[in-house]
Amino acid sequence: MKNKVMGGIGCAAIFLLASAHAAPVPGAAGGKFEVSFPASAHAGAITGRVFVVVSTSDKPEPRLEAGNWGDSGPFFGVDVNALAADQNAVIDLSTPGSPVKSLRDLPAGDYFVEALVNIYTEFHRADGHTVWLHMDQWEGQHFNRSPGNLYSEVQKVHLDAAAGYDIKLSLKKEIPPVEVPADTAWVKHLKIQSEMLTKFWGHPIYLGATVLLPKGYEEHPGARYPVIFQHNHFNLRPPFDFSTEDFPASAALRQSLNNLNRETGYEFYQAWNSENFPRMIVVTLQHPTPYYDDSYAVNSVNNGPYGDALVKEMIPYLEAHFRMIREPYARVLTGGSTGGWESLAAQVFYPDFFGGTWTLYPDSIDFRRYGTVNAYEDENAFWEPKHAWVEVPRYIMRTAEGQDEITIQQFSQMEDVLGSHNRSGEQIEIWDAAYGPIGEDGYPKPLWDKKTGKIDHSVALYMRDHGYDLSYNIRTNWATLGPKLRGKIHVYVGDMDNFYLNLAVYKLEEAMKELKDPPCDCDFQYGRPMKGHGWQPTTSANLVKWMAEHVEKNAGGEDTKQWHY
């Protein structure tokens, strides 16, 4: 995001009034921030994690970019336990930071700073563990936007560790509640409390759904419809970004959409509303957890029984409130990235419940390619096996042109600063939480040490043996799964996926080609050349048509005319 230049005499006056230059501390090289909150801002003590974010600009507010790789200014975090009103949490030169490791490493100069606190809730879980985590407030575990979290005013300060400084920041502001979009004739929003998950966590836990209805739904009260269940990161947008408003696409956006074979939300609406388009219902499922914006839609010893909760609570609730065909052939899956992994996982873990998956650029589905890491054989996630004279880092992100951008070590460091005990709410640590075992402290046991990169192979084997390596799961259980999955698996990814996710897809395809009795009859397609994360082989509207053809083909004599009008 580009910084904006502030202009005008009035703005300049406000800017100067908001500035607070810290006086040097005589004879004491170093620096620290003292962060507190007044009793008027929050009732009771706070357990959580306090952050200070440093930026060269106040537009946007520094906190709003915290943790966004490439956009975030340096940020520093420290745990607090029962912090009382007006008591200080101290962030100093010893406090870990990202991407700058210490306040000591900040060049002397003027900066904008802002503090915030991610407030934790105490969970007494049914498995006997007591853990402190951030309870999602229907924002998708974005701590810097989560309702109830506190933050300070932005201040302009001069930081110079050589001269020393002591800056006080007060968390006087509270993030307001999320505004759920209003329902329309096309789009409905639901939220229910899950009995299964509430029992596991010892605290109310909610599932949600955004439902897109077909054209003519109200005018054809006797019709029942097949359903596309779409998985994604938590969001409240309509499925496939459906929009009845035509927002002009910039030239850059248009080029990006064309490169990925995607359309705008309005173009999807035009297809959805056309006369000969398949009449189906689409549901985006929402299942944020105390660990992440999304549960990965499977049962987990750390997350709880999210897979069962979706299949046995959320979907039956939807089928009771909307005219859905309650048959496996009429329930199909799709999703991209995290949602891509989930769409394949749901099909594999619940093969009798769903009728097919159109899996897009999924998170690693074969842990021999856990990104760029072989979870079973590599000793260290940060470095390639040692060469004679050089250390070669492993990366977690690249451009579609092949330029490496972020190392696994850098990303792990960021997560380590965002939260101790696997509480970062970020990508690597939700894999630990969703796939891995429970550690001795009651929190997820990590696959690799976030400071050293050393891989714990006992964790890798746990993940594999509990089915989360989907490739291993499929090929070792094919005798049982084969008859249920034949012809139901479609996987699409770009050959230069920005997160190297194509590497695991290659492994899965290799394994699937060897399966017999029955053959897989799978569909693998790769975007070439230089197609990155988000590529799909055709538009979303055409994907819906492919799914509709599959449903009709597998209806087994059921009357499909009712949803053709």
Secondary structure, 3 states (H helix, E strand, C coil): CCCCCCCCHHHHHHHHHHCCCCCCCCCCCCCEEEEECCCCCCCCCEEEEEEEEEECCCCCCHHHHCCCCCCCCCEEEEEEEEECCCCCEEEECCCCEECCCCHHHCCCEEEEEEEEEEECEEEECCCCCEEEECCCCCCCCCHHHCCCCEECCCEEEEECCCCCCEEEEECCEECCCCCCCCCCCCEEEEEEECHHHHHHHCCCCEEEEEEECCCCCCCCCCCCECEEEEECCCCCCCHHHCCCCCCCCCHHHHHHHHHHCCCCHHHHHHHHCCCCCCCCEEEEEECCCCCCCCCCCCEECCCEEHHHHHHHHHHHHHHHHCCECCCHHHEEEEEEEHHHHHHHHHHHHCCCCCCCEEEEEECCCCHHHECCECCCCCCECCECCCCCCCCCECEEEECCCCCEEEEHHHHHHHHHHHCCCCCCCCHHHHHHHHHCCECCCCCECCCECCCCCEECHHHHHHHHHCCCCHHHHHHHCHHHHHHHHCCCEEEEEECCCCCCCHHHHHHHHHHHHCCCCCCCCCEEEEECCCCCCCCCCCCHHHHHHHHHHHHHHCCCCCCCHHHCC
